[in-house]
Amino acid sequence: MQSQKNKFLKKAFEIIEEKPAIFKALEEFEKTGKVITKTRLNFTIDREIAKGFREYCKKRHLNMSKEVENMIKAKLKPSHSPKYKR
């Protein structure tokens, strides 16, 4: 019985090592009851553009992250990114 448990744990840790994002999402689901499949990005843009975009979104009650995501989706086309699905 102990041997099976050890094999199971070893395999579980191997999977966690291979696909940590899945387990991070499961942890988040356990805490919040929500599945979050987002990733944080960090990039640099012109200060004035950032300020203007922030104001634009604020005036229209828009989520900045969602707007950026929508702009990226609009730029991506299946012919350029075969893994991307609309």
C-alpha positions in Angstrom: 0.0 0.0 0.0 2.8 2.4 0.9 4.6 1.6 -2.4 1.5 2.6 -4.4 1.2 5.8 -2.4 4.8 6.7 -3.1 4.4 6.0 -6.8 1.3 8.2 -6.9 3.1 11.1 -5.1 6.1 10.7 -7.3 3.9 10.9 -10.4 1.9 13.8 -9.0 5.1 15.8 -8.4 6.4 15.0 -11.9 3.1 16.4 -13.4 3.3 19.5 -11.2 6.9 20.1 -12.4 5.8 19.6 -16.1 2.7 21.8 -15.9 2.8 24.1 -13.0 0.1 26.5 -14.4 -2.6 23.8 -14.2 -1.9 23.3 -10.5 -1.7 27.0 -9.8 -5.2 27.3 -11.4 -6.5 24.5 -9.3 -5.1 26.1 -6.2 -6.8 29.4 -7.1 -10.1 27.5 -7.8 -9.8 25.9 -4.3 -9.4 29.3 -2.7 -11.9 31.3 -4.7 -14.2 28.9 -6.5 -13.1 30.5 -9.8 -10.9 29.1 -12.6 -8.4 31.7 -13.7 -6.5 31.0 -16.8 -4.8 34.4 -17.2 -1.1 35.2 -17.1 0.6 38.4 -16.0 2.6 40.2 -18.6 5.1 43.0 -18.0 6.1 45.4 -20.9 7.0 49.0 -21.4 5.1 51.6 -23.4 5.3 55.3 -23.8 4.2 57.2 -20.6 1.7 59.5 -22.5 0.1 56.6 -24.3 -0.3 54.7 -21.0 -1.8 57.8 -19.4 -4.2 58.4 -22.4 -5.2 54.7 -22.4 -5.9 54.7 -18.7 -8.1 57.8 -19.0 -9.9 56.4 -22.0 -10.7 53.2 -20.1 -11.6 55.0 -16.9 -14.1 57.4 -18.7 -15.8 54.4 -20.4 -15.7 52.1 -17.3 -13.5 49.6 -19.2 -11.1 47.1 -17.8 -7.7 47.9 -19.2 -6.5 44.4 -19.2 -9.5 43.2 -21.1 -9.1 46.0 -23.6 -5.5 45.1 -24.2 -6.5 41.4 -24.5 -9.1 42.3 -27.1 -6.6 44.4 -29.1 -4.1 41.5 -29.1 -6.9 39.1 -30.3 -7.7 41.5 -33.1 -4.1 41.5 -34.2 -3.8 37.7 -34.1 -5.1 35.7 -37.0 -5.4 31.9 -37.3 -3.0 32.0 -40.3 -0.3 33.6 -38.1 -0.9 31.6 -34.9 -2.3 28.1 -35.5 -2.8 27.5 -31.7 -4.9 30.7 -31.4 -8.7 30.1 -31.5 -11.3 32.8 -31.8 
